[in-house]
Amino acid sequence: MTSPRAFTVQASAGRRRREATQEKILAAFRGLLETGSPVAAMSIDRIVEAAGVSRSTFYAHFPDKRELIARLAEEDSEPWMSLAEPVLADPDSTREDIERVVRQLVVNWHDRAVVGAAIIELAEYDEAARDAWQATIAGMAHTVADHLRMRWAGRESEHADPETVAEALAWMVERCCHKMLTDEDPDQDERAIAALTEVVWRVAEPGA
């Protein structure tokens, strides 16, 4: 009979193998996106060939390429969230704090532009992808809404519903990043950062 310790070691090794295989598939998918391959035309066969795994291995880890995009989107949002969460948890965060969060968001968007473009492309015609992307934006909006609720405590009558305001802000930022940020004009980044910071700050502190 397998000892509890041996079972734990085996389970840990199996988990590491699964994670390594998933990372290999995700890295291959990201690499294909970075070559300019449109996600709509990208077959599972092409992904598994790039990853060096079989179709059965792919489907043992991911139901479809939508899940790949969702995983990449989650991974790509982590650096921004690690910076944003402490700022949004503070009801007294300053304009400078907001600017740092916006700047990190712009950096993240540039670093992972191919994933963002793939998500937006797929969400245009695929309902499941659209639902997943909307859920991602909704999660960010919920965090912003919590911040506004804390910030506006005792002044609720002066402001609109925090949930709706946060949702509008989240989609505004998504559209601005998608449409305004380009590699051809680095100065545009600074203009976009200044504009987004101004809008977010004026919403958070309209009397400031």
Residue frames as a rotation matrix with the C-alpha (Angstrom) as fourth column:
MET 1
0.580 0.815 0.000 0.00
0.815 -0.580 0.000 0.00
0.000 0.000 -1.000 0.00
THR 2
-0.088 -0.592 0.801 1.26
0.523 -0.712 -0.469 3.47
0.848 0.377 0.372 -0.89
SER 3
-0.360 -0.117 -0.926 2.24
0.917 -0.229 -0.327 5.48
-0.174 -0.966 0.190 2.17
PRO 4
0.703 0.651 -0.286 0.67
0.611 -0.759 -0.227 8.91
-0.365 -0.015 -0.931 2.76
ARG 5
0.172 -0.723 -0.669 4.06
-0.160 -0.690 0.706 10.54
-0.972 -0.015 -0.235 2.19
ALA 6
-0.745 -0.457 0.486 4.63
0.341 0.364 0.866 8.69
-0.573 0.812 -0.116 -1.09
PHE 7
0.060 0.864 0.500 1.11
0.990 0.013 -0.141 9.58
-0.128 0.503 -0.855 -2.22
THR 8
0.701 0.171 -0.693 1.77
0.259 -0.966 0.023 13.25
-0.665 -0.196 -0.721 -1.46
VAL 9
-0.306 -0.904 -0.297 5.06
-0.158 -0.260 0.953 13.19
-0.939 0.338 -0.063 -3.38
GLN 10
-0.651 0.109 0.752 3.38
0.689 0.502 0.524 11.52
-0.320 0.858 -0.401 -6.38
ALA 11
0.438 0.897 0.067 0.51
0.870 -0.403 -0.285 14.00
-0.228 0.183 -0.956 -6.33
SER 12
0.471 -0.350 -0.810 2.94
-0.038 -0.925 0.378 16.93
-0.881 -0.147 -0.449 -6.17
ALA 13
-0.649 -0.751 0.121 4.97
0.036 0.129 0.991 15.57
-0.760 0.648 -0.057 -9.08
GLY 14
-0.336 0.621 0.708 1.80
0.928 0.349 0.135 15.04
-0.163 0.702 -0.693 -11.11
ARG 15
0.676 0.590 -0.441 0.67
0.550 -0.803 -0.232 18.59
-0.491 -0.086 -0.867 -10.42
ARG 16
0.019 -0.762 -0.647 4.04
-0.231 -0.633 0.739 19.98
-0.973 0.135 -0.188 -11.54
ARG 17
-0.770 -0.277 0.575 3.84
0.423 0.454 0.784 17.94
-0.478 0.847 -0.232 -14.77
ARG 18
0.157 0.915 0.372 0.33
0.976 -0.087 -0.197 19.25
-0.148 0.394 -0.907 -15.47
GLU 19
0.669 0.059 -0.741 1.40
0.180 -0.980 0.084 22.82
-0.721 -0.189 -0.666 -14.81
ALA 20
-0.389 -0.897 -0.211 4.47
-0.116 -0.180 0.977 22.43
-0.914 0.405 -0.035 -17.04
THR 21
-0.592 0.246 0.768 2.36
0.770 0.455 0.448 21.04
-0.239 0.856 -0.458 -19.88
GLN 22
0.534 0.842 -0.074 -0.16
0.804 -0.532 -0.266 23.84
-0.264 0.083 -0.961 -19.54
GLU 23
0.399 -0.463 -0.792 2.59
-0.091 -0.879 0.468 26.45
-0.913 -0.115 -0.393 -19.57
LYS 24
-0.684 -0.648 0.334 4.09
0.226 0.247 0.942 24.86
-0.693 0.720 -0.022 -22.70
ILE 25
-0.194 0.710 0.678 0.72
0.981 0.157 0.116 25.10
-0.024 0.687 -0.726 -24.48
LEU 26
0.729 0.478 -0.490 0.10
0.522 -0.851 -0.052 28.65
-0.442 -0.218 -0.870 -23.29
ALA 27
-0.023 -0.834 -0.552 3.60
-0.088 -0.548 0.832 29.75
-0.996 0.068 -0.061 -24.36
ALA 28
-0.728 -0.200 0.655 3.09
0.568 0.359 0.741 28.23
-0.383 0.912 -0.148 -27.81
PHE 29
0.244 0.914 0.324 -0.26
0.970 -0.224 -0.097 29.96
-0.016 0.338 -0.941 -28.18
ARG 30
0.648 -0.073 -0.758 1.19
0.184 -0.951 0.249 33.30
-0.739 -0.301 -0.603 -27.10
GLY 31
-0.435 -0.899 -0.055 4.05
0.085 -0.102 0.991 32.84
-0.896 0.427 0.120 -29.55
LEU 32
-0.468 0.355 0.809 1.64
0.880 0.265 0.393 32.27
-0.075 0.897 -0.436 -32.43
LEU 33
0.662 0.728 -0.179 -0.31
0.723 -0.683 -0.104 35.38
-0.199 -0.061 -0.978 -31.47
GLU 34
0.353 -0.610 -0.710 2.91
0.028 -0.751 0.660 37.37
-0.935 -0.253 -0.248 -31.41
THR 35
-0.690 -0.563 0.455 3.65
0.447 0.164 0.879 36.35
-0.570 0.810 0.138 -35.00
GLY 36
-0.723 0.473 -0.503 0.41
-0.618 -0.768 0.166 38.06
-0.308 0.431 0.848 -36.02
SER 37
-0.880 0.430 -0.201 -1.68
0.256 0.786 0.562 34.93
0.400 0.443 -0.802 -36.45
PRO 38
-0.379 0.812 0.443 -5.38
-0.773 -0.541 0.331 35.83
0.509 -0.218 0.833 -36.11
VAL 39
-0.752 0.064 0.656 -7.01
-0.497 0.599 -0.628 33.85
-0.433 -0.798 -0.418 -33.34
ALA 40
0.289 0.956 -0.042 -10.10
-0.728 0.191 -0.658 33.13
-0.621 0.220 0.752 -35.44
ALA 41
0.641 -0.085 -0.763 -8.04
-0.662 0.441 -0.606 31.24
0.388 0.893 0.227 -38.02
MET 42
-0.413 -0.889 0.199 -5.77
-0.860 0.309 -0.405 29.47
0.299 -0.339 -0.892 -35.53
SER 43
0.456 0.598 -0.658 -6.56
-0.405 0.799 0.445 25.77
0.792 0.064 0.607 -35.34
ILE 44
0.797 -0.144 0.587 -5.95
-0.511 0.358 0.781 23.45
-0.323 -0.922 0.212 -32.41
ASP 45
0.818 -0.517 0.254 -3.68
0.574 0.763 -0.296 21.41
-0.041 0.388 0.921 -34.69
ARG 46
0.371 -0.703 0.607 -1.46
0.185 -0.585 -0.790 24.42
0.910 0.405 -0.087 -35.22
ILE 47
0.511 -0.132 0.849 -1.31
-0.775 -0.497 0.390 25.13
0.371 -0.858 -0.356 -31.49
VAL 48
0.862 -0.164 0.480 -0.40
-0.185 0.779 0.599 21.56
-0.473 -0.605 0.641 -30.53
GLU 49
0.698 -0.658 0.282 2.23
0.616 0.352 -0.705 21.41
0.365 0.666 0.651 -33.27
ALA 50
0.276 -0.585 0.762 3.84
-0.248 -0.810 -0.532 24.58
0.928 -0.042 -0.369 -31.91
ALA 51
0.478 -0.020 0.878 3.66
-0.875 -0.094 0.475 23.23
0.073 -0.995 -0.062 -28.36
GLY 52
-0.501 -0.688 -0.524 4.96
-0.657 0.697 -0.287 19.78
0.563 0.200 -0.802 -29.26
VAL 53
-0.705 0.367 0.607 2.03
-0.357 0.556 -0.751 17.95
-0.613 -0.746 -0.261 -27.67
SER 54
-0.868 0.451 0.210 -0.80
0.472 0.613 0.634 15.79
0.157 0.649 -0.745 -28.96
ARG 55
-0.412 0.818 0.401 -4.42
-0.332 -0.544 0.771 16.86
0.849 0.184 0.496 -29.46
SER 56
0.388 0.579 -0.717 -5.46
0.432 0.573 0.696 14.50
0.814 -0.580 -0.027 -26.65
THR 57
-0.383 -0.593 -0.709 -2.95
0.919 -0.167 -0.356 16.17
0.092 -0.788 0.609 -24.32
PHE 58
-0.893 0.103 0.437 -4.31
-0.036 -0.986 0.160 19.58
0.448 0.128 0.885 -25.26
TYR 59
-0.046 0.993 0.105 -7.89
-0.354 -0.114 0.928 18.56
0.934 0.005 0.357 -24.52
ALA 60
0.131 0.019 -0.991 -6.84
0.780 0.615 0.115 16.95
0.612 -0.788 0.066 -21.25
HIS 61
-0.590 -0.477 -0.652 -5.86
0.782 -0.538 -0.314 20.44
-0.201 -0.695 0.691 -20.08
PHE 62
-0.764 0.307 -0.567 -8.01
-0.298 -0.948 -0.112 22.92
-0.572 0.084 0.816 -22.03
PRO 63
0.031 0.858 0.512 -11.52
0.391 0.461 -0.797 22.56
-0.920 0.225 -0.321 -23.51
ASP 64
0.625 0.164 0.763 -10.81
0.778 -0.213 -0.591 25.01
0.066 0.963 -0.261 -26.34
LYS 65
-0.360 -0.844 0.397 -8.74
0.790 -0.502 -0.353 28.04
0.497 0.187 0.847 -27.33
ARG 66
0.407 0.546 0.732 -11.14
-0.041 -0.790 0.612 30.34
0.913 -0.279 -0.299 -25.50
GLU 67
0.953 -0.065 -0.295 -9.78
0.302 0.236 0.924 28.89
0.010 -0.970 0.244 -22.28
LEU 68
0.017 -0.995 0.096 -6.25
0.995 0.008 -0.095 29.65
0.094 0.097 0.991 -23.46
ILE 69
-0.240 -0.049 0.970 -7.17
0.304 -0.952 0.027 33.29
0.922 0.301 0.243 -23.97
ALA 70
0.767 0.584 0.266 -8.91
-0.094 -0.308 0.947 33.45
0.635 -0.751 -0.182 -20.59
ARG 71
0.700 -0.571 -0.429 -5.81
0.699 0.422 0.578 32.02
-0.149 -0.704 0.694 -18.87
LEU 72
-0.296 -0.842 0.450 -3.47
0.889 -0.416 -0.193 34.43
0.350 0.343 0.872 -20.64
ALA 73
0.100 0.422 0.901 -5.74
0.054 -0.906 0.419 37.34
0.994 0.007 -0.113 -19.77
GLU 74
0.954 0.258 -0.156 -5.70
0.140 0.077 0.987 36.28
0.267 -0.963 0.038 -16.12
GLU 75
0.309 -0.923 -0.231 -1.91
0.935 0.251 0.249 35.95
-0.171 -0.293 0.941 -16.08
ASP 76
-0.346 -0.498 0.795 -1.44
0.727 -0.678 -0.108 39.27
0.593 0.541 0.597 -17.84
SER 77
0.425 0.584 0.691 -3.63
-0.006 -0.762 0.648 41.16
0.905 -0.280 -0.320 -15.36
GLU 78
0.632 -0.141 -0.762 -1.67
0.734 0.422 0.531 39.95
0.247 -0.895 0.371 -12.32
PRO 79
-0.489 -0.867 -0.091 1.15
0.848 -0.449 -0.281 42.58
0.203 -0.215 0.955 -12.40
TRP 80
-0.524 0.369 0.768 -1.38
-0.074 -0.918 0.391 45.38
0.849 0.148 0.508 -12.67
MET 81
0.555 0.819 -0.144 -3.64
0.046 0.142 0.989 43.95
0.830 -0.556 0.041 -9.95
SER 82
0.208 -0.546 -0.811 -0.70
0.942 0.334 0.017 43.55
0.262 -0.768 0.584 -7.55
LEU 83
-0.857 -0.500 0.128 -0.10
0.466 -0.856 -0.223 47.30
0.221 -0.132 0.966 -7.84
ALA 84
-0.468 0.742 0.481 -3.73
-0.204 -0.620 0.758 48.38
0.860 0.257 0.441 -8.08
GLU 85
0.190 0.675 -0.713 -5.17
0.539 0.535 0.650 46.44
0.820 -0.508 -0.262 -5.15
PRO 86
-0.293 -0.295 -0.909 -3.38
0.949 -0.203 -0.240 48.30
-0.113 -0.934 0.339 -2.30
VAL 87
-0.996 -0.031 0.084 -4.16
0.048 -0.976 0.210 51.64
0.076 0.213 0.974 -3.95
LEU 88
-0.365 0.931 0.013 -7.83
-0.251 -0.112 0.961 50.76
0.896 0.348 0.275 -4.40
ALA 89
0.064 0.355 -0.933 -8.02
0.782 0.563 0.268 49.42
0.620 -0.746 -0.241 -0.86
ASP 90
-0.637 -0.370 -0.676 -7.07
0.714 -0.613 -0.338 52.88
-0.289 -0.698 0.655 0.45
PRO 91
0.410 0.891 0.195 -9.97
0.908 -0.378 -0.182 55.37
-0.088 0.251 -0.964 0.46
ASP 92
0.741 -0.186 -0.645 -7.45
0.017 -0.955 0.295 58.20
-0.671 -0.230 -0.705 0.74
SER 93
-0.018 -0.775 0.632 -5.25
0.854 0.317 0.413 57.27
-0.521 0.547 0.656 -2.22
THR 94
-0.034 -0.128 -0.991 -3.94
-0.058 -0.990 0.130 60.33
-0.998 0.062 0.026 -4.05
ARG 95
0.835 0.261 -0.485 -3.93
-0.443 -0.205 -0.873 61.45
-0.327 0.943 -0.056 -7.66
GLU 96
-0.075 -0.950 -0.304 -0.29
-0.996 0.086 -0.022 60.35
0.047 0.301 -0.953 -7.84
ASP 97
-0.513 -0.030 0.858 -1.34
-0.332 0.929 -0.166 56.87
-0.792 -0.370 -0.486 -6.66
ILE 98
0.548 0.803 0.233 -3.99
-0.001 0.280 -0.960 56.72
-0.837 0.526 0.154 -9.37
GLU 99
0.613 -0.378 -0.694 -1.45
-0.788 -0.358 -0.501 57.79
-0.060 0.854 -0.517 -11.98
ARG 100
-0.494 -0.831 0.256 0.91
-0.812 0.546 0.205 54.99
-0.310 -0.107 -0.945 -10.95
VAL 101
-0.193 0.524 0.830 -1.91
0.051 0.850 -0.524 52.47
-0.980 -0.059 -0.190 -11.41
VAL 102
0.819 0.514 -0.257 -2.85
-0.179 -0.198 -0.964 53.90
-0.546 0.835 -0.070 -14.80
ARG 103
0.221 -0.828 -0.516 0.79
-0.973 -0.219 -0.066 53.93
-0.059 0.516 -0.854 -15.91
GLN 104
-0.624 -0.440 0.646 1.24
-0.471 0.871 0.138 50.28
-0.623 -0.218 -0.751 -14.94
LEU 105
0.281 0.823 0.494 -1.93
0.123 0.480 -0.869 49.42
-0.952 0.305 0.034 -16.81
VAL 106
0.803 -0.034 -0.595 -0.58
-0.554 -0.411 -0.724 51.08
-0.220 0.911 -0.348 -19.97
VAL 107
-0.278 -0.960 -0.045 2.76
-0.946 0.265 0.186 49.26
-0.166 0.094 -0.982 -19.57
ASN 108
-0.426 0.198 0.883 0.93
-0.129 0.953 -0.276 45.96
-0.895 -0.231 -0.381 -19.15
TRP 109
0.647 0.762 0.002 -1.22
-0.072 0.063 -0.995 46.61
-0.759 0.644 0.096 -22.18
HIS 110
0.480 -0.556 -0.678 1.82
-0.877 -0.294 -0.380 47.27
0.012 0.777 -0.629 -24.36
ASP 111
-0.518 -0.777 0.356 3.70
-0.795 0.592 0.135 44.26
-0.316 -0.213 -0.925 -23.04
ARG 112
-0.712 0.337 0.616 0.75
0.227 0.941 -0.252 41.97
-0.665 -0.039 -0.746 -23.71
ALA 113
-0.405 0.551 -0.729 -0.95
-0.720 -0.684 -0.117 43.73
-0.563 0.478 0.674 -26.60
VAL 114
-0.739 0.103 -0.666 -1.30
-0.509 0.563 0.651 40.58
0.442 0.820 -0.364 -28.69
VAL 115
-0.825 0.467 -0.320 -3.36
0.563 0.730 -0.387 38.87
0.053 -0.499 -0.865 -26.00
GLY 116
-0.472 0.661 -0.583 -5.59
0.056 -0.638 -0.768 41.90
-0.880 -0.396 0.264 -25.55
ALA 117
-0.474 0.260 -0.841 -6.14
-0.851 -0.381 0.362 42.16
-0.226 0.887 0.402 -29.29
ALA 118
-0.863 0.130 -0.487 -6.93
-0.094 0.908 0.408 38.44
0.496 0.398 -0.772 -29.52
ILE 119
-0.719 0.625 -0.303 -9.46
0.559 0.261 -0.787 38.66
-0.413 -0.735 -0.538 -26.72
ILE 120
-0.321 0.601 -0.732 -11.19
-0.331 -0.795 -0.508 41.64
-0.888 0.079 0.454 -28.26
GLU 121
-0.658 0.033 -0.752 -11.15
-0.744 0.128 0.656 40.03
0.118 0.991 -0.059 -31.71
LEU 122
-0.881 0.283 -0.379 -12.68
0.251 0.959 0.132 36.78
0.401 0.021 -0.916 -30.47
ALA 123
-0.646 0.645 -0.408 -15.24
0.433 -0.130 -0.892 38.55
-0.628 -0.753 -0.195 -28.29
GLU 124
-0.672 0.373 -0.640 -16.61
-0.635 -0.735 0.238 40.31
-0.382 0.566 0.731 -31.38
TYR 125
-0.183 0.589 -0.787 -18.15
-0.831 0.335 0.444 37.12
0.525 0.736 0.428 -32.75
ASP 126
-0.429 -0.037 -0.902 -17.88
0.221 0.964 -0.145 34.43
0.876 -0.262 -0.406 -30.07
GLU 127
0.467 0.748 0.472 -20.47
-0.276 -0.383 0.881 34.61
0.840 -0.542 0.028 -27.30
ALA 128
0.792 -0.197 -0.578 -18.50
0.573 0.566 0.593 32.51
0.210 -0.801 0.561 -24.82
ALA 129
-0.302 -0.951 0.061 -15.38
0.901 -0.306 -0.309 34.63
0.313 -0.039 0.949 -25.32
ARG 130
-0.276 0.283 0.919 -17.47
-0.021 -0.957 0.289 37.77
0.961 0.061 0.270 -25.00
ASP 131
0.795 0.606 -0.036 -18.97
-0.022 0.089 0.996 36.53
0.606 -0.791 0.084 -21.74
ALA 132
0.441 -0.714 -0.543 -15.49
0.892 0.413 0.181 35.68
0.095 -0.565 0.820 -20.41
TRP 133
-0.539 -0.674 0.505 -14.10
0.641 -0.717 -0.273 39.12
0.546 0.177 0.819 -21.32
GLN 134
0.102 0.677 0.729 -17.10
-0.209 -0.702 0.681 40.87
0.972 -0.222 0.070 -19.84
ALA 135
0.864 0.182 -0.470 -16.55
0.363 0.423 0.830 38.87
0.350 -0.888 0.299 -16.65
THR 136
-0.091 -0.975 -0.204 -12.91
0.975 -0.046 -0.218 40.01
0.203 -0.219 0.954 -16.57
ILE 137
-0.572 -0.060 0.818 -13.91
0.153 -0.988 0.034 43.66
0.806 0.145 0.574 -16.95
ALA 138
0.503 0.841 0.200 -16.68
-0.133 -0.153 0.979 43.19
0.854 -0.519 0.035 -14.38
GLY 139
0.550 -0.373 -0.747 -14.16
0.803 0.481 0.351 41.83
0.229 -0.794 0.564 -11.88
MET 140
-0.606 -0.782 0.149 -11.96
0.734 -0.621 -0.276 44.90
0.308 -0.058 0.949 -12.31
ALA 141
-0.306 0.582 0.753 -15.01
-0.117 -0.808 0.577 47.16
0.945 0.088 0.316 -12.09
HIS 142
0.669 0.578 -0.467 -16.09
0.342 0.319 0.884 45.48
0.660 -0.751 0.016 -8.86
THR 143
-0.006 -0.773 -0.635 -12.72
0.999 0.016 -0.030 46.30
0.034 -0.635 0.772 -7.27
VAL 144
-0.809 -0.245 0.535 -12.99
0.323 -0.945 0.057 49.92
0.491 0.219 0.843 -8.42
ALA 145
0.118 0.947 0.300 -16.58
-0.025 -0.299 0.954 50.09
0.993 -0.120 -0.012 -7.12
ASP 146
0.517 -0.004 -0.856 -15.42
0.802 0.352 0.483 48.96
0.299 -0.936 0.185 -3.68
HIS 147
-0.579 -0.795 -0.181 -12.87
0.815 -0.558 -0.158 51.78
0.024 -0.239 0.971 -3.71
LEU 148
-0.633 0.391 0.668 -15.46
0.004 -0.861 0.509 54.38
0.774 0.325 0.543 -4.72
ARG 149
0.443 0.843 -0.303 -17.84
0.298 0.180 0.937 53.13
0.845 -0.506 -0.172 -2.07
MET 150
0.200 -0.467 -0.861 -15.18
0.979 0.057 0.197 53.59
-0.042 -0.882 0.469 0.61
ARG 151
-0.767 -0.606 0.211 -14.05
0.628 -0.776 0.058 56.91
0.128 0.177 0.976 -0.80
TRP 152
-0.547 0.644 0.534 -17.58
-0.135 -0.698 0.703 58.30
0.826 0.312 0.469 -1.00
ALA 153
-0.282 0.446 -0.850 -18.66
0.853 0.522 -0.009 57.04
0.439 -0.727 -0.527 2.44
GLY 154
-0.241 0.304 -0.922 -20.91
0.705 -0.598 -0.381 59.66
-0.667 -0.742 -0.070 4.01
ARG 155
-0.500 0.036 -0.865 -21.21
-0.427 -0.880 0.210 61.48
-0.754 0.474 0.455 0.68
GLU 156
-0.649 0.207 0.732 -23.30
0.536 0.807 0.246 58.94
-0.540 0.552 -0.635 -1.23
SER 157
0.389 0.918 -0.080 -26.00
0.603 -0.319 -0.731 61.43
-0.696 0.237 -0.678 -2.11
GLU 158
0.297 -0.355 -0.886 -23.46
-0.481 -0.858 0.183 63.52
-0.825 0.372 -0.426 -4.03
HIS 159
-0.653 -0.698 -0.296 -22.47
-0.649 0.313 0.693 60.68
-0.391 0.644 -0.657 -6.37
ALA 160
0.213 0.662 -0.719 -23.97
-0.893 0.431 0.133 58.22
0.398 0.613 0.683 -8.82
ASP 161
0.936 0.205 0.287 -24.17
-0.304 0.880 0.365 54.49
-0.178 -0.429 0.886 -8.14
PRO 162
0.125 -0.989 0.078 -20.56
-0.751 -0.043 0.659 53.24
-0.649 -0.140 -0.748 -7.56
GLU 163
-0.049 -0.124 0.991 -21.13
0.284 0.950 0.133 49.97
-0.958 0.288 -0.011 -9.44
THR 164
0.753 0.418 0.508 -22.35
0.593 -0.098 -0.799 51.70
-0.284 0.903 -0.322 -12.58
VAL 165
0.824 -0.520 -0.226 -19.65
-0.544 -0.838 -0.053 54.37
-0.161 0.167 -0.973 -12.43
ALA 166
-0.024 -0.888 0.460 -16.94
-0.528 0.402 0.748 51.72
-0.849 -0.225 -0.479 -11.97
GLU 167
0.190 0.155 0.969 -18.26
0.592 0.769 -0.239 49.66
-0.783 0.620 0.054 -14.87
ALA 168
0.975 0.181 0.132 -18.25
0.216 -0.610 -0.763 52.73
-0.058 0.772 -0.633 -17.12
LEU 169
0.529 -0.845 -0.076 -14.68
-0.761 -0.512 0.398 53.55
-0.375 -0.153 -0.914 -16.06
ALA 170
-0.047 -0.565 0.824 -13.49
-0.098 0.823 0.559 50.00
-0.994 -0.054 -0.094 -16.69
TRP 171
0.426 0.269 0.864 -14.88
0.772 0.390 -0.502 49.91
-0.472 0.881 -0.041 -20.22
MET 172
0.982 -0.131 -0.139 -13.60
-0.176 -0.905 -0.388 53.41
-0.075 0.405 -0.911 -20.92
VAL 173
0.209 -0.968 0.139 -10.07
-0.703 -0.050 0.709 52.34
-0.680 -0.246 -0.691 -19.98
GLU 174
-0.007 -0.170 0.985 -10.35
0.362 0.918 0.161 49.16
-0.932 0.358 0.056 -22.06
ARG 175
0.757 0.375 0.534 -11.46
0.623 -0.170 -0.764 51.10
-0.196 0.911 -0.363 -25.15
CYS 176
0.856 -0.477 -0.197 -8.84
-0.483 -0.875 0.021 53.81
-0.182 0.078 -0.980 -24.66
CYS 177
-0.008 -0.901 0.434 -6.02
-0.436 0.394 0.809 51.29
-0.900 -0.183 -0.396 -24.38
HIS 178
0.081 0.099 0.992 -7.25
0.616 0.778 -0.128 49.34
-0.784 0.621 0.002 -27.39
LYS 179
0.724 0.370 0.582 -7.75
0.690 -0.374 -0.620 52.37
-0.011 0.850 -0.526 -29.62
MET 180
0.967 -0.251 0.047 -5.24
-0.252 -0.968 0.018 54.96
0.041 -0.029 -0.999 -28.41
LEU 181
0.390 -0.877 0.279 -2.05
-0.436 0.091 0.895 53.06
-0.811 -0.471 -0.347 -27.60
THR 182
0.988 -0.146 -0.049 0.33
0.017 0.422 -0.906 52.37
0.153 0.895 0.419 -30.48
ASP 183
0.412 -0.910 -0.044 4.00
0.714 0.293 0.636 51.45
-0.565 -0.294 0.771 -30.81
GLU 184
0.135 -0.352 0.926 4.40
0.899 -0.349 -0.263 54.06
0.416 0.868 0.270 -33.53
ASP 185
0.089 -0.012 0.996 3.93
-0.078 -0.997 -0.005 57.07
0.993 -0.077 -0.090 -31.24
PRO 186
-0.372 -0.309 -0.875 5.51
0.764 0.435 -0.478 56.68
0.528 -0.846 0.074 -27.77
ASP 187
-0.977 0.012 0.214 4.38
-0.108 -0.889 -0.445 60.19
0.185 -0.458 0.870 -26.83
GLN 188
-0.174 0.982 -0.072 0.81
-0.450 -0.014 0.893 58.98
0.876 0.188 0.444 -27.17
ASP 189
-0.104 0.071 -0.992 1.33
0.679 0.734 -0.019 56.82
0.727 -0.675 -0.124 -24.10
GLU 190
-0.847 -0.292 -0.443 2.00
0.529 -0.537 -0.657 59.86
-0.046 -0.791 0.610 -21.94
ARG 191
-0.765 0.632 0.123 -1.00
-0.551 -0.742 0.383 61.69
0.333 0.225 0.916 -23.36
ALA 192
0.015 0.791 -0.612 -3.21
-0.099 0.611 0.786 58.68
0.995 0.048 0.088 -22.72
ILE 193
-0.353 -0.219 -0.910 -1.87
0.822 0.391 -0.413 58.27
0.446 -0.894 0.042 -19.17
ALA 194
-0.994 -0.036 -0.101 -2.52
0.077 -0.892 -0.446 61.94
-0.074 -0.452 0.889 -18.42
ALA 195
-0.510 0.859 -0.045 -6.01
-0.635 -0.340 0.694 61.81
0.581 0.382 0.719 -19.89
LEU 196
0.059 0.537 -0.842 -7.04
0.229 0.814 0.535 58.61
0.972 -0.224 -0.075 -18.13
THR 197
-0.624 -0.343 -0.702 -5.63
0.752 -0.019 -0.659 59.81
0.213 -0.939 0.270 -14.81
GLU 198
-0.953 0.276 0.121 -7.54
-0.288 -0.954 -0.090 63.07
0.090 -0.121 0.989 -15.17
VAL 199
-0.189 0.947 -0.261 -10.83
-0.510 0.133 0.850 61.32
0.839 0.294 0.457 -15.90
VAL 200
0.019 0.178 -0.984 -10.49
0.556 0.816 0.158 58.74
0.831 -0.550 -0.084 -13.13
TRP 201
-0.792 -0.386 -0.474 -9.39
0.604 -0.380 -0.701 61.33
0.090 -0.841 0.534 -10.57
ARG 202
-0.832 0.520 0.191 -12.20
-0.491 -0.852 0.183 63.73
0.258 0.058 0.964 -11.47
VAL 203
0.066 0.858 -0.509 -14.70
-0.217 0.510 0.832 60.92
0.974 0.056 0.220 -11.04
ALA 204
-0.095 -0.172 -0.981 -13.20
0.780 0.599 -0.181 59.81
0.619 -0.782 0.077 -7.74
GLU 205
-0.297 -0.080 -0.952 -12.84
0.776 -0.602 -0.191 63.35
-0.557 -0.795 0.241 -6.37
PRO 206
0.155 0.425 0.892 -15.05
0.929 -0.370 0.015 65.69
0.336 0.826 -0.453 -8.43
GLY 207
0.966 0.258 0.022 -14.42
0.232 -0.900 0.369 68.60
0.115 -0.351 -0.929 -6.07
ALA 208
0.372 -0.898 -0.237 -10.64
0.654 0.072 0.753 68.28
-0.659 -0.435 0.614 -6.01
